[in-house]
Amino acid sequence: RGKAALYTARGINANLRGDLNLQHQYLLKALAQTEAVDFPQLRQHYFLRLYWFFKDDSPDYEQAKVMLDSAAAIHSDNAEFDHNSYYYELYRAQGKDILALEHLEKWMEIKDQKTSEERLSYITEWETKHKTQEKETKIAKQTYFRNALLLVMGLIILFGGFLIDALLKQRNSNRALKAQKKLIEKQATEL
């Protein structure tokens, strides 16, 4: 990948000096370097550089089409690459208006389809988030209600425990008082 970048830089330098032949040679060397690398986007990139070279710098539309065909034949994950836009530019530059229009229509159709898919994806994602938030809110409310109910029940049990304890102490106290009263009455009758 490093040598390909070096050849590209040399090709750009040759272009700036106006040496199109040397630029072409460097672009071909850069492309040759990408064959050893398993990186389809990079190969596609260099085929497109050669396409632009042949289309713009050294108008050779046949060679430009060969390079574009090669770039289009590479199946990569490059979502930005839509060969129809390039074919449109090429045929328009050649004055082949009917072919240019066909590719422009295909390009626009694909763009519209991608836009529709993106919108649908966004709507689906939004609906999923909304439903998830509703569920989370419902769960949070249920959890809050459950916790509040447990707290109230705990307080009732605690209060009940204190009440039972107080009643038992009162009963024991009353028994003790009755026992003392009987003892005092018994002692008073013995005297």
ZIWO-V487652 format. One record per backbone hydrogen bond with DSSP energy under -0.5 kcal/mol. CO is the residue of the C=O (numbers start at 0). NH is the residue of the N-H. Records with the same first field share a line. If there is no record, write none. Layout:
CO->NH + NH
This chain:
0->4
1->5
2->6
3->7
4->8
5->9
6->10
7->11
8->12
9->13
10->14
11->15
12->16
13->18
14->17
17->19
18->22
19->23
20->24
21->25
22->26
23->27
24->28
25->29
26->30
27->31
28->32
29->33
30->33 + 34
31->34
32->35
33->36
36->38
38->41 + 42
39->43
40->44
41->45
42->46
43->47
44->48
45->49
46->50
47->51
48->52
49->53
50->54
51->55 + 56
52->56 + 57
53->59
59->63
60->64
61->65
62->66
63->67
64->68
65->69
66->70
67->71
68->72
69->73
70->73
72->74
73->75
76->78
77->80
79->81
81->84 + 85
82->86
83->87
84->88
85->89
86->90
87->91
88->92
89->93
90->94 + 95
91->94
94->96
95->99
96->100
97->101
98->102
99->103
100->104
101->105
102->106
103->107
104->108
105->109
106->110
107->111
108->112
109->113
110->114
111->115
112->116
113->117
114->118
115->119
116->120
117->121
118->122
119->123
120->124
121->125
122->126
123->127
124->128
125->129
126->130
127->131
128->132
129->133
130->134
131->135
132->136
133->137
134->138
135->139
136->140
137->141
138->142
139->143
140->144
141->145
142->146
143->147
144->148
145->149
146->150
147->151
148->152
149->153
150->154
151->155
152->156
153->157
154->158
155->159
156->160
157->161
158->162
159->163
160->164
161->165
162->166
163->167
164->168
165->169
166->170
167->171
168->172
169->173
170->174
171->175
172->176
173->177
174->178
175->179
176->180
177->181
178->182
179->183
180->184
181->185
182->186
183->187
184->188
185->189
186->190
